[in-house]
């Protein structure tokens, strides 16, 4: 089970890194002047999808609580 937890944690870190990279890319595009809004929209959608995936993986790390 520890291997699964470690694999999930490693995946989360990789996804967070990609999320940060996308954030920086979007900021750079905004600073450059004229840019393709469709390209920016795709980057933002990918960033949101990563955020959702990170949240799902983090929820797998939390123990189930039986009320």
mmCIF file of the N, C-alpha and C atoms, coordinates in Angstrom:
data_MODEL
# 
_entry.id   MODEL 
# 
loop_
_atom_site.group_PDB 
_atom_site.id 
_atom_site.type_symbol 
_atom_site.label_atom_id 
_atom_site.label_alt_id 
_atom_site.label_comp_id 
_atom_site.label_asym_id 
_atom_site.label_entity_id 
_atom_site.label_seq_id 
_atom_site.pdbx_PDB_ins_code 
_atom_site.Cartn_x 
_atom_site.Cartn_y 
_atom_site.Cartn_z 
_atom_site.occupancy 
_atom_site.B_iso_or_equiv 
_atom_site.pdbx_formal_charge 
_atom_site.auth_seq_id 
_atom_site.auth_comp_id 
_atom_site.auth_asym_id 
_atom_site.auth_atom_id 
_atom_site.pdbx_PDB_model_num 
ATOM 1   N N  . UNK A 1 1  ? 0.831   -1.193 0.000   1.00 0.00 ? 1  UNK A N  1 
ATOM 2   C CA . UNK A 1 1  ? 0.000   0.000  0.000   1.00 0.00 ? 1  UNK A CA 1 
ATOM 3   C C  . UNK A 1 1  ? 0.878   1.261  0.000   1.00 0.00 ? 1  UNK A C  1 
ATOM 4   N N  . UNK A 1 2  ? 2.023   1.188  0.659   1.00 0.00 ? 2  UNK A N  1 
ATOM 5   C CA . UNK A 1 2  ? 2.901   2.350  0.696   1.00 0.00 ? 2  UNK A CA 1 
ATOM 6   C C  . UNK A 1 2  ? 3.390   2.729  -0.689  1.00 0.00 ? 2  UNK A C  1 
ATOM 7   N N  . UNK A 1 3  ? 3.568   1.722  -1.561  1.00 0.00 ? 3  UNK A N  1 
ATOM 8   C CA . UNK A 1 3  ? 3.988   2.017  -2.929  1.00 0.00 ? 3  UNK A CA 1 
ATOM 9   C C  . UNK A 1 3  ? 2.914   2.810  -3.657  1.00 0.00 ? 3  UNK A C  1 
ATOM 10  N N  . UNK A 1 4  ? 1.658   2.469  -3.431  1.00 0.00 ? 4  UNK A N  1 
ATOM 11  C CA . UNK A 1 4  ? 0.559   3.201  -4.055  1.00 0.00 ? 4  UNK A CA 1 
ATOM 12  C C  . UNK A 1 4  ? 0.534   4.650  -3.575  1.00 0.00 ? 4  UNK A C  1 
ATOM 13  N N  . UNK A 1 5  ? 0.692   4.842  -2.297  1.00 0.00 ? 5  UNK A N  1 
ATOM 14  C CA . UNK A 1 5  ? 0.672   6.190  -1.718  1.00 0.00 ? 5  UNK A CA 1 
ATOM 15  C C  . UNK A 1 5  ? 1.832   6.998  -2.266  1.00 0.00 ? 5  UNK A C  1 
ATOM 16  N N  . UNK A 1 6  ? 3.004   6.393  -2.318  1.00 0.00 ? 6  UNK A N  1 
ATOM 17  C CA . UNK A 1 6  ? 4.179   7.100  -2.833  1.00 0.00 ? 6  UNK A CA 1 
ATOM 18  C C  . UNK A 1 6  ? 4.016   7.421  -4.318  1.00 0.00 ? 6  UNK A C  1 
ATOM 19  N N  . UNK A 1 7  ? 3.414   6.508  -5.070  1.00 0.00 ? 7  UNK A N  1 
ATOM 20  C CA . UNK A 1 7  ? 3.185   6.741  -6.495  1.00 0.00 ? 7  UNK A CA 1 
ATOM 21  C C  . UNK A 1 7  ? 2.189   7.887  -6.701  1.00 0.00 ? 7  UNK A C  1 
ATOM 22  N N  . UNK A 1 8  ? 1.162   7.925  -5.875  1.00 0.00 ? 8  UNK A N  1 
ATOM 23  C CA . UNK A 1 8  ? 0.178   9.007  -5.969  1.00 0.00 ? 8  UNK A CA 1 
ATOM 24  C C  . UNK A 1 8  ? 0.826   10.338 -5.610  1.00 0.00 ? 8  UNK A C  1 
ATOM 25  N N  . UNK A 1 9  ? 1.637   10.350 -4.558  1.00 0.00 ? 9  UNK A N  1 
ATOM 26  C CA . UNK A 1 9  ? 2.313   11.587 -4.158  1.00 0.00 ? 9  UNK A CA 1 
ATOM 27  C C  . UNK A 1 9  ? 3.252   12.081 -5.264  1.00 0.00 ? 9  UNK A C  1 
ATOM 28  N N  . UNK A 1 10 ? 3.968   11.160 -5.889  1.00 0.00 ? 10 UNK A N  1 
ATOM 29  C CA . UNK A 1 10 ? 4.875   11.537 -6.979  1.00 0.00 ? 10 UNK A CA 1 
ATOM 30  C C  . UNK A 1 10 ? 4.092   12.092 -8.162  1.00 0.00 ? 10 UNK A C  1 
ATOM 31  N N  . UNK A 1 11 ? 2.968   11.476 -8.464  1.00 0.00 ? 11 UNK A N  1 
ATOM 32  C CA . UNK A 1 11 ? 2.121   11.949 -9.571  1.00 0.00 ? 11 UNK A CA 1 
ATOM 33  C C  . UNK A 1 11 ? 1.575   13.340 -9.270  1.00 0.00 ? 11 UNK A C  1 
ATOM 34  N N  . UNK A 1 12 ? 1.165   13.563 -8.024  1.00 0.00 ? 12 UNK A N  1 
ATOM 35  C CA . UNK A 1 12 ? 0.649   14.876 -7.621  1.00 0.00 ? 12 UNK A CA 1 
ATOM 36  C C  . UNK A 1 12 ? 1.733   15.935 -7.798  1.00 0.00 ? 12 UNK A C  1 
ATOM 37  N N  . UNK A 1 13 ? 2.939   15.644 -7.384  1.00 0.00 ? 13 UNK A N  1 
ATOM 38  C CA . UNK A 1 13 ? 4.037   16.610 -7.522  1.00 0.00 ? 13 UNK A CA 1 
ATOM 39  C C  . UNK A 1 13 ? 4.317   16.919 -8.982  1.00 0.00 ? 13 UNK A C  1 
ATOM 40  N N  . UNK A 1 14 ? 4.274   15.903 -9.834  1.00 0.00 ? 14 UNK A N  1 
ATOM 41  C CA . UNK A 1 14 ? 4.499   16.124 -11.268 1.00 0.00 ? 14 UNK A CA 1 
ATOM 42  C C  . UNK A 1 14 ? 3.392   16.992 -11.859 1.00 0.00 ? 14 UNK A C  1 
ATOM 43  N N  . UNK A 1 15 ? 2.155   16.735 -11.457 1.00 0.00 ? 15 UNK A N  1 
ATOM 44  C CA . UNK A 1 15 ? 1.022   17.518 -11.954 1.00 0.00 ? 15 UNK A CA 1 
ATOM 45  C C  . UNK A 1 15 ? 1.091   18.958 -11.451 1.00 0.00 ? 15 UNK A C  1 
ATOM 46  N N  . UNK A 1 16 ? 1.500   19.146 -10.200 1.00 0.00 ? 16 UNK A N  1 
ATOM 47  C CA . UNK A 1 16 ? 1.637   20.502 -9.664  1.00 0.00 ? 16 UNK A CA 1 
ATOM 48  C C  . UNK A 1 16 ? 2.714   21.278 -10.418 1.00 0.00 ? 16 UNK A C  1 
ATOM 49  N N  . UNK A 1 17 ? 3.779   20.591 -10.775 1.00 0.00 ? 17 UNK A N  1 
ATOM 50  C CA . UNK A 1 17 ? 4.845   21.230 -11.538 1.00 0.00 ? 17 UNK A CA 1 
ATOM 51  C C  . UNK A 1 17 ? 4.337   21.661 -12.913 1.00 0.00 ? 17 UNK A C  1 
ATOM 52  N N  . UNK A 1 18 ? 3.592   20.776 -13.565 1.00 0.00 ? 18 UNK A N  1 
ATOM 53  C CA . UNK A 1 18 ? 3.018   21.131 -14.864 1.00 0.00 ? 18 UNK A CA 1 
ATOM 54  C C  . UNK A 1 18 ? 2.033   22.289 -14.727 1.00 0.00 ? 18 UNK A C  1 
ATOM 55  N N  . UNK A 1 19 ? 1.257   22.298 -13.646 1.00 0.00 ? 19 UNK A N  1 
ATOM 56  C CA . UNK A 1 19 ? 0.292   23.369 -13.385 1.00 0.00 ? 19 UNK A CA 1 
ATOM 57  C C  . UNK A 1 19 ? 1.015   24.708 -13.245 1.00 0.00 ? 19 UNK A C  1 
ATOM 58  N N  . UNK A 1 20 ? 2.123   24.721 -12.496 1.00 0.00 ? 20 UNK A N  1 
ATOM 59  C CA . UNK A 1 20 ? 2.923   25.943 -12.337 1.00 0.00 ? 20 UNK A CA 1 
ATOM 60  C C  . UNK A 1 20 ? 3.507   26.401 -13.674 1.00 0.00 ? 20 UNK A C  1 
ATOM 61  N N  . UNK A 1 21 ? 3.981   25.446 -14.456 1.00 0.00 ? 21 UNK A N  1 
ATOM 62  C CA . UNK A 1 21 ? 4.543   25.774 -15.764 1.00 0.00 ? 21 UNK A CA 1 
ATOM 63  C C  . UNK A 1 21 ? 3.489   26.416 -16.670 1.00 0.00 ? 21 UNK A C  1 
ATOM 64  N N  . UNK A 1 22 ? 2.285   25.874 -16.639 1.00 0.00 ? 22 UNK A N  1 
ATOM 65  C CA . UNK A 1 22 ? 1.205   26.453 -17.438 1.00 0.00 ? 22 UNK A CA 1 
ATOM 66  C C  . UNK A 1 22 ? 0.873   27.863 -16.964 1.00 0.00 ? 22 UNK A C  1 
ATOM 67  N N  . UNK A 1 23 ? 0.875   28.054 -15.661 1.00 0.00 ? 23 UNK A N  1 
ATOM 68  C CA . UNK A 1 23 ? 0.599   29.379 -15.095 1.00 0.00 ? 23 UNK A CA 1 
ATOM 69  C C  . UNK A 1 23 ? 1.627   30.389 -15.598 1.00 0.00 ? 23 UNK A C  1 
ATOM 70  N N  . UNK A 1 24 ? 2.889   29.985 -15.590 1.00 0.00 ? 24 UNK A N  1 
ATOM 71  C CA . UNK A 1 24 ? 3.948   30.869 -16.072 1.00 0.00 ? 24 UNK A CA 1 
ATOM 72  C C  . UNK A 1 24 ? 3.818   31.126 -17.578 1.00 0.00 ? 24 UNK A C  1 
ATOM 73  N N  . UNK A 1 25 ? 3.467   30.112 -18.334 1.00 0.00 ? 25 UNK A N  1 
ATOM 74  C CA . UNK A 1 25 ? 3.307   30.270 -19.785 1.00 0.00 ? 25 UNK A CA 1 
ATOM 75  C C  . UNK A 1 25 ? 2.167   31.230 -20.103 1.00 0.00 ? 25 UNK A C  1 
ATOM 76  N N  . UNK A 1 26 ? 1.074   31.119 -19.373 1.00 0.00 ? 26 UNK A N  1 
ATOM 77  C CA . UNK A 1 26 ? -0.068  32.015 -19.585 1.00 0.00 ? 26 UNK A CA 1 
ATOM 78  C C  . UNK A 1 26 ? 0.326   33.446 -19.255 1.00 0.00 ? 26 UNK A C  1 
ATOM 79  N N  . UNK A 1 27 ? 1.060   33.626 -18.170 1.00 0.00 ? 27 UNK A N  1 
ATOM 80  C CA . UNK A 1 27 ? 1.509   34.967 -17.783 1.00 0.00 ? 27 UNK A CA 1 
ATOM 81  C C  . UNK A 1 27 ? 2.438   35.561 -18.840 1.00 0.00 ? 27 UNK A C  1 
ATOM 82  N N  . UNK A 1 28 ? 3.346   34.739 -19.363 1.00 0.00 ? 28 UNK A N  1 
ATOM 83  C CA . UNK A 1 28 ? 4.268   35.219 -20.402 1.00 0.00 ? 28 UNK A CA 1 
ATOM 84  C C  . UNK A 1 28 ? 3.512   35.622 -21.658 1.00 0.00 ? 28 UNK A C  1 
ATOM 85  N N  . UNK A 1 29 ? 2.521   34.838 -22.041 1.00 0.00 ? 29 UNK A N  1 
ATOM 86  C CA . UNK A 1 29 ? 1.738   35.170 -23.230 1.00 0.00 ? 29 UNK A CA 1 
ATOM 87  C C  . UNK A 1 29 ? 1.015   36.501 -23.049 1.00 0.00 ? 29 UNK A C  1 
ATOM 88  N N  . UNK A 1 30 ? 0.512   36.746 -21.860 1.00 0.00 ? 30 UNK A N  1 
ATOM 89  C CA . UNK A 1 30 ? -0.182  38.001 -21.583 1.00 0.00 ? 30 UNK A CA 1 
ATOM 90  C C  . UNK A 1 30 ? 0.745   39.193 -21.631 1.00 0.00 ? 30 UNK A C  1 
ATOM 91  N N  . UNK A 1 31 ? 2.015   38.993 -21.276 1.00 0.00 ? 31 UNK A N  1 
ATOM 92  C CA . UNK A 1 31 ? 2.987   40.080 -21.259 1.00 0.00 ? 31 UNK A CA 1 
ATOM 93  C C  . UNK A 1 31 ? 3.566   40.392 -22.636 1.00 0.00 ? 31 UNK A C  1 
ATOM 94  N N  . UNK A 1 32 ? 3.454   39.454 -23.563 1.00 0.00 ? 32 UNK A N  1 
ATOM 95  C CA . UNK A 1 32 ? 4.107   39.605 -24.854 1.00 0.00 ? 32 UNK A CA 1 
ATOM 96  C C  . UNK A 1 32 ? 3.377   40.540 -25.815 1.00 0.00 ? 32 UNK A C  1 
ATOM 97  N N  . UNK A 1 33 ? 2.208   40.939 -25.496 1.00 0.00 ? 33 UNK A N  1 
ATOM 98  C CA . UNK A 1 33 ? 1.464   41.794 -26.423 1.00 0.00 ? 33 UNK A CA 1 
ATOM 99  C C  . UNK A 1 33 ? 0.405   40.975 -27.134 1.00 0.00 ? 33 UNK A C  1 
ATOM 100 N N  . UNK A 1 34 ? 0.316   41.092 -28.459 1.00 0.00 ? 34 UNK A N  1 
ATOM 101 C CA . UNK A 1 34 ? -0.731  40.344 -29.166 1.00 0.00 ? 34 UNK A CA 1 
ATOM 102 C C  . UNK A 1 34 ? -0.511  38.833 -29.025 1.00 0.00 ? 34 UNK A C  1 
ATOM 103 N N  . UNK A 1 35 ? -1.576  38.144 -28.691 1.00 0.00 ? 35 UNK A N  1 
ATOM 104 C CA . UNK A 1 35 ? -1.497  36.698 -28.513 1.00 0.00 ? 35 UNK A CA 1 
ATOM 105 C C  . UNK A 1 35 ? -2.768  36.067 -29.038 1.00 0.00 ? 35 UNK A C  1 
ATOM 106 N N  . UNK A 1 36 ? -2.716  34.789 -29.250 1.00 0.00 ? 36 UNK A N  1 
ATOM 107 C CA . UNK A 1 36 ? -3.855  34.027 -29.751 1.00 0.00 ? 36 UNK A CA 1 
ATOM 108 C C  . UNK A 1 36 ? -4.755  33.653 -28.570 1.00 0.00 ? 36 UNK A C  1 
ATOM 109 N N  . UNK A 1 37 ? -5.953  34.235 -28.488 1.00 0.00 ? 37 UNK A N  1 
ATOM 110 C CA . UNK A 1 37 ? -6.819  33.943 -27.339 1.00 0.00 ? 37 UNK A CA 1 
ATOM 111 C C  . UNK A 1 37 ? -7.256  32.476 -27.277 1.00 0.00 ? 37 UNK A C  1 
ATOM 112 N N  . UNK A 1 38 ? -7.328  31.816 -28.415 1.00 0.00 ? 38 UNK A N  1 
ATOM 113 C CA . UNK A 1 38 ? -7.707  30.396 -28.419 1.00 0.00 ? 38 UNK A CA 1 
ATOM 114 C C  . UNK A 1 38 ? -6.610  29.567 -27.751 1.00 0.00 ? 38 UNK A C  1 
ATOM 115 N N  . UNK A 1 39 ? -5.364  29.917 -28.027 1.00 0.00 ? 39 UNK A N  1 
ATOM 116 C CA . UNK A 1 39 ? -4.239  29.209 -27.409 1.00 0.00 ? 39 UNK A CA 1 
ATOM 117 C C  . UNK A 1 39 ? -4.256  29.408 -25.886 1.00 0.00 ? 39 UNK A C  1 
ATOM 118 N N  . UNK A 1 40 ? -4.498  30.623 -25.451 1.00 0.00 ? 40 UNK A N  1 
ATOM 119 C CA . UNK A 1 40 ? -4.559  30.914 -24.013 1.00 0.00 ? 40 UNK A CA 1 
ATOM 120 C C  . UNK A 1 40 ? -5.717  30.152 -23.373 1.00 0.00 ? 40 UNK A C  1 
ATOM 121 N N  . UNK A 1 41 ? -6.842  30.106 -24.069 1.00 0.00 ? 41 UNK A N  1 
ATOM 122 C CA . UNK A 1 41 ? -8.011  29.390 -23.543 1.00 0.00 ? 41 UNK A CA 1 
ATOM 123 C C  . UNK A 1 41 ? -7.693  27.903 -23.384 1.00 0.00 ? 41 UNK A C  1 
ATOM 124 N N  . UNK A 1 42 ? -6.987  27.319 -24.334 1.00 0.00 ? 42 UNK A N  1 
ATOM 125 C CA . UNK A 1 42 ? -6.609  25.900 -24.235 1.00 0.00 ? 42 UNK A CA 1 
ATOM 126 C C  . UNK A 1 42 ? -5.669  25.662 -23.059 1.00 0.00 ? 42 UNK A C  1 
ATOM 127 N N  . UNK A 1 43 ? -4.725  26.565 -22.876 1.00 0.00 ? 43 UNK A N  1 
ATOM 128 C CA . UNK A 1 43 ? -3.810  26.437 -21.738 1.00 0.00 ? 43 UNK A CA 1 
ATOM 129 C C  . UNK A 1 43 ? -4.576  26.519 -20.416 1.00 0.00 ? 43 UNK A C  1 
ATOM 130 N N  . UNK A 1 44 ? -5.530  27.430 -20.337 1.00 0.00 ? 44 UNK A N  1 
ATOM 131 C CA . UNK A 1 44 ? -6.316  27.580 -19.107 1.00 0.00 ? 44 UNK A CA 1 
ATOM 132 C C  . UNK A 1 44 ? -7.182  26.352 -18.858 1.00 0.00 ? 44 UNK A C  1 
ATOM 133 N N  . UNK A 1 45 ? -7.738  25.754 -19.915 1.00 0.00 ? 45 UNK A N  1 
ATOM 134 C CA . UNK A 1 45 ? -8.532  24.537 -19.751 1.00 0.00 ? 45 UNK A CA 1 
ATOM 135 C C  . UNK A 1 45 ? -7.666  23.393 -19.249 1.00 0.00 ? 45 UNK A C  1 
ATOM 136 N N  . UNK A 1 46 ? -6.461  23.296 -19.803 1.00 0.00 ? 46 UNK A N  1 
ATOM 137 C CA . UNK A 1 46 ? -5.538  22.243 -19.360 1.00 0.00 ? 46 UNK A CA 1 
ATOM 138 C C  . UNK A 1 46 ? -5.164  22.451 -17.899 1.00 0.00 ? 46 UNK A C  1 
ATOM 139 N N  . UNK A 1 47 ? -4.942  23.710 -17.530 1.00 0.00 ? 47 UNK A N  1 
ATOM 140 C CA . UNK A 1 47 ? -4.592  24.047 -16.153 1.00 0.00 ? 47 UNK A CA 1 
ATOM 141 C C  . UNK A 1 47 ? -5.729  23.657 -15.203 1.00 0.00 ? 47 UNK A C  1 
ATOM 142 N N  . UNK A 1 48 ? -6.957  23.934 -15.588 1.00 0.00 ? 48 UNK A N  1 
ATOM 143 C CA . UNK A 1 48 ? -8.113  23.571 -14.767 1.00 0.00 ? 48 UNK A CA 1 
ATOM 144 C C  . UNK A 1 48 ? -8.258  22.053 -14.660 1.00 0.00 ? 48 UNK A C  1 
ATOM 145 N N  . UNK A 1 49 ? -8.029  21.359 -15.763 1.00 0.00 ? 49 UNK A N  1 
ATOM 146 C CA . UNK A 1 49 ? -8.109  19.896 -15.734 1.00 0.00 ? 49 UNK A CA 1 
ATOM 147 C C  . UNK A 1 49 ? -7.053  19.324 -14.789 1.00 0.00 ? 49 UNK A C  1 
ATOM 148 N N  . UNK A 1 50 ? -5.849  19.915 -14.808 1.00 0.00 ? 50 UNK A N  1 
ATOM 149 C CA . UNK A 1 50 ? -4.803  19.473 -13.895 1.00 0.00 ? 50 UNK A CA 1 
ATOM 150 C C  . UNK A 1 50 ? -5.206  19.707 -12.448 1.00 0.00 ? 50 UNK A C  1 
ATOM 151 N N  . UNK A 1 51 ? -5.804  20.854 -12.182 1.00 0.00 ? 51 UNK A N  1 
ATOM 152 C CA . UNK A 1 51 ? -6.239  21.180 -10.820 1.00 0.00 ? 51 UNK A CA 1 
ATOM 153 C C  . UNK A 1 51 ? -7.270  20.153 -10.328 1.00 0.00 ? 51 UNK A C  1 
ATOM 154 N N  . UNK A 1 52 ? -8.201  19.798 -11.194 1.00 0.00 ? 52 UNK A N  1 
ATOM 155 C CA . UNK A 1 52 ? -9.213  18.797 -10.832 1.00 0.00 ? 52 UNK A CA 1 
ATOM 156 C C  . UNK A 1 52 ? -8.579  17.435 -10.575 1.00 0.00 ? 52 UNK A C  1 
ATOM 157 N N  . UNK A 1 53 ? -7.636  17.049 -11.422 1.00 0.00 ? 53 UNK A N  1 
ATOM 158 C CA . UNK A 1 53 ? -6.967  15.762 -11.250 1.00 0.00 ? 53 UNK A CA 1 
ATOM 159 C C  . UNK A 1 53 ? -6.153  15.740 -9.961  1.00 0.00 ? 53 UNK A C  1 
ATOM 160 N N  . UNK A 1 54 ? -5.478  16.831 -9.661  1.00 0.00 ? 54 UNK A N  1 
ATOM 161 C CA . UNK A 1 54 ? -4.719  16.927 -8.413  1.00 0.00 ? 54 UNK A CA 1 
ATOM 162 C C  . UNK A 1 54 ? -5.655  16.768 -7.218  1.00 0.00 ? 54 UNK A C  1 
ATOM 163 N N  . UNK A 1 55 ? -6.801  17.425 -7.266  1.00 0.00 ? 55 UNK A N  1 
ATOM 164 C CA . UNK A 1 55 ? -7.769  17.327 -6.158  1.00 0.00 ? 55 UNK A CA 1 
ATOM 165 C C  . UNK A 1 55 ? -8.264  15.890 -5.994  1.00 0.00 ? 55 UNK A C  1 
ATOM 166 N N  . UNK A 1 56 ? -8.528  15.195 -7.112  1.00 0.00 ? 56 UNK A N  1 
ATOM 167 C CA . UNK A 1 56 ? -8.984  13.809 -7.026  1.00 0.00 ? 56 UNK A CA 1 
ATOM 168 C C  . UNK A 1 56 ? -7.910  12.908 -6.426  1.00 0.00 ? 56 UNK A C  1 
ATOM 169 N N  . UNK A 1 57 ? -6.667  13.109 -6.843  1.00 0.00 ? 57 UNK A N  1 
ATOM 170 C CA . UNK A 1 57 ? -5.583  12.287 -6.315  1.00 0.00 ? 57 UNK A CA 1 
ATOM 171 C C  . UNK A 1 57 ? -5.345  12.571 -4.838  1.00 0.00 ? 57 UNK A C  1 
ATOM 172 N N  . UNK A 1 58 ? -5.420  13.840 -4.447  1.00 0.00 ? 58 UNK A N  1 
ATOM 173 C CA . UNK A 1 58 ? -5.239  14.182 -3.034  1.00 0.00 ? 58 UNK A CA 1 
ATOM 174 C C  . UNK A 1 58 ? -6.350  13.587 -2.183  1.00 0.00 ? 58 UNK A C  1 
ATOM 175 N N  . UNK A 1 59 ? -7.553  13.503 -2.726  1.00 0.00 ? 59 UNK A N  1 
ATOM 176 C CA . UNK A 1 59 ? -8.659  12.914 -1.955  1.00 0.00 ? 59 UNK A CA 1 
ATOM 177 C C  . UNK A 1 59 ? -8.440  11.416 -1.759  1.00 0.00 ? 59 UNK A C  1 
ATOM 178 N N  . UNK A 1 60 ? -7.694  10.781 -2.672  1.00 0.00 ? 60 UNK A N  1 
ATOM 179 C CA . UNK A 1 60 ? -7.395  9.354  -2.509  1.00 0.00 ? 60 UNK A CA 1 
ATOM 180 C C  . UNK A 1 60 ? -6.426  9.117  -1.355  1.00 0.00 ? 60 UNK A C  1 
ATOM 181 N N  . UNK A 1 61 ? -5.658  10.136 -1.008  1.00 0.00 ? 61 UNK A N  1 
ATOM 182 C CA . UNK A 1 61 ? -4.695  9.990  0.082   1.00 0.00 ? 61 UNK A CA 1 
ATOM 183 C C  . UNK A 1 61 ? -5.348  10.113 1.452   1.00 0.00 ? 61 UNK A C  1 
ATOM 184 N N  . UNK A 1 62 ? -6.544  10.715 1.496   1.00 0.00 ? 62 UNK A N  1 
ATOM 185 C CA . UNK A 1 62 ? -7.229  10.889 2.774   1.00 0.00 ? 62 UNK A CA 1 
ATOM 186 C C  . UNK A 1 62 ? -7.906  9.591  3.178   1.00 0.00 ? 62 UNK A C  1 
ATOM 187 N N  . UNK A 1 63 ? -7.798  9.196  4.442   1.00 0.00 ? 63 UNK A N  1 
ATOM 188 C CA . UNK A 1 63 ? -8.447  7.965  4.882   1.00 0.00 ? 63 UNK A CA 1 
ATOM 189 C C  . UNK A 1 63 ? -9.962  8.120  4.897   1.00 0.00 ? 63 UNK A C  1 
ATOM 190 N N  . UNK A 1 64 ? -10.633 7.029  4.621   1.00 0.00 ? 64 UNK A N  1 
ATOM 191 C CA . UNK A 1 64 ? -12.093 7.026  4.684   1.00 0.00 ? 64 UNK A CA 1 
ATOM 192 C C  . UNK A 1 64 ? -12.523 7.059  6.161   1.00 0.00 ? 64 UNK A C  1 
ATOM 193 N N  . UNK A 1 65 ? -13.464 7.940  6.439   1.00 0.00 ? 65 UNK A N  1 
ATOM 194 C CA . UNK A 1 65 ? -13.961 8.079  7.815   1.00 0.00 ? 65 UNK A CA 1 
ATOM 195 C C  . UNK A 1 65 ? -15.387 7.515  7.840   1.00 0.00 ? 65 UNK A C  1 
ATOM 196 N N  . UNK A 1 66 ? -15.585 6.546  8.688   1.00 0.00 ? 66 UNK A N  1 
ATOM 197 C CA . UNK A 1 66 ? -16.908 5.960  8.827   1.00 0.00 ? 66 UNK A CA 1 
ATOM 198 C C  . UNK A 1 66 ? -17.614 6.687  9.959   1.00 0.00 ? 66 UNK A C  1 
ATOM 199 N N  . UNK A 1 67 ? -18.724 7.330  9.609   1.00 0.00 ? 67 UNK A N  1 
ATOM 200 C CA . UNK A 1 67 ? -19.439 8.126  10.609  1.00 0.00 ? 67 UNK A CA 1 
ATOM 201 C C  . UNK A 1 67 ? -20.395 7.283  11.390  1.00 0.00 ? 67 UNK A C  1 
# 
